[in-house]
Amino acid sequence: MSTRLDQAQPYALGLFRIVIGLLFACHGAASLFGVLGGAMGGGTVPTGTWPGWYAAVIQLVGGGLVLIGLGTRAAAFIASGSMAYAYFKVHQPESLFPLQNGGEASAIFCWAFLLLVFTGPGALALDRLFAPRGATTEAAADGAERRDEAKAPVAA
């Protein structure tokens, strides 16, 4: 069972990336264009206002890049930072815990994007089209080698 799950890992990670990117881009589109219910229940964020408009641009562009898997690690890093800023500047002063201050989405997006910074885009990403020829094969072989080492008995 574990072997099958290991084989599916890049695809599960790719699907995770796609869903997180789509949801994040939808937040930006709602704030910038008033679609999907608009910003905070209606309307749009006025152009150039700090920090709302800039956050919406990061959400739309960063979410779109993560969605298609292009520049995933850099886009996820910026998106994670913007969500950390949103949490600590907007939500945390109201209360310590996300459930009490309405910052659940900011906290979850922050950690989800940080995960993508370290894991990479997974399968079905445009990043793989622009990677050097042997890079993905070498990375897969290196990961398999590390898994084999972890399973090997430790000598006393």
N, C-alpha and C positions, 0 to 999 in steps of 0.2 A: 504493500500500500504506500509506504514511504517513497519508494522509487517512482511510482506514478505521480505522486504529488510533487516530487522534485522536478520531474519532466514538465509538469504543467506550470511550474513557478513563473517562468518568463511571461506566459500568457495571462496568468492571474494578475501579475504586476502590471502588465500592459492594460488590462481591463480596468484595474484600479486607477491608473494614471488617466485613462480616457474619461472615466466617470468624474473624478475629482476636477480635472481640467474643464469639463463641460459645466459642472455646477458652479465653478468659480467664474467662468466666462459669463454665465447667465446672470450672476450678481452684478458684474460690470455692465452688461447690456441693459439690465433693468435700471441701474442708476444713471447711465448716460443717455439712453434713448426712451425711457419710460415704458419699455415693453415688459411683459410678464408681471404686471402689477406695479411697475415703476419703483422708484426709490422710496423706501419706508412707507409703502402703501399707496403711492401715487406720485406722479410727477418725475422730474429729473433733478439731478444735482447741477446747480449753476456752474457754468464753465469757468475753470480756473480757481475755484474755491478750495482752500486748504482745510483739511486734508481730503475731504470727500471726493472731489473730482479726480484728484491724482490717484487715490485708492481705486476708484472705478476704472481708470485707464489701466492701472496695473492688473486689476481683476480681469478685464476684457482681453488685453494683450497677453498677459502671463497665462491666463487660463486657456486661451486659444493655442499658445505655443505648447503648453503641457498636453493639451488635448491631442494635438497632432504629433507630439513627440519630437519637436524641433527645438534644439537648445534647451532640452528638458532640465538639466541640472541647474543651469544659470537662471532660467525662468522660475523654477521651483524655489531657488534660494531667495530671489527677490520677493516672490509671492509669500514665502514663509516669513520673511522679515516684515513685510507690510501687515501681515496678520498678527504678528507679535506686537507691532506698534499699535495696531487697532485694539488689541486686547488690553495692553498695559496703559495706554493713554485714554481710551474711551470707556472700557468696561470695568477694569480692575479698580479704579477709584470709587466706584459705586459700592462694591463689595468684593471680598476676597475670592469667592468661588464662582466659577462660570454659571452654574445653575441659578445663582442668586443675582448675578449682574447682567445676564443676557448675552454673555460672551461665548456660549458654547460653539457657535459656528466659527468664530475667530480662532478659538483654541484648537478645534479639530482641524481646520484648514492649515493652521500653522504647523502642526505636527505631521499632517499628511504630506505637505510639501517638503518638510525637512526630511522625511523618510525617502522621498523621491530624489533628493539631493544625494543621499548616500547609496541608494539602490540603483539609480539610473532608470531609464524609461521602460525597461522590459521589452516584450515583443511588440510588433506592429507599430514601430516608431520610425519617423523620418530620420532621426539621428542615426539609425543603422545604415541608411543609404549613403551617408556622408562619412562614415567611419572608415579608417584605413582598411584595406582588404582583409588582413588577417586578424584585426583587432577583436572582432566578436568571437571568432573561433578560439583565439588565445585566451580571452577572458573566460569562455565556457570551459576550456581545458583546465585553466587555473582554478576555477571554482570546483570542478570535479576532483582535482588533485587535493584540494583542501578538505573536501568532504571525505575522501578516502583516508587522509591522514587522521581526521577526527575519529573515524571508525576503527582505526588500527589500535591494537592493544598497546598499553604503555609498558615499557620495559622497566623493571624495578632496579 
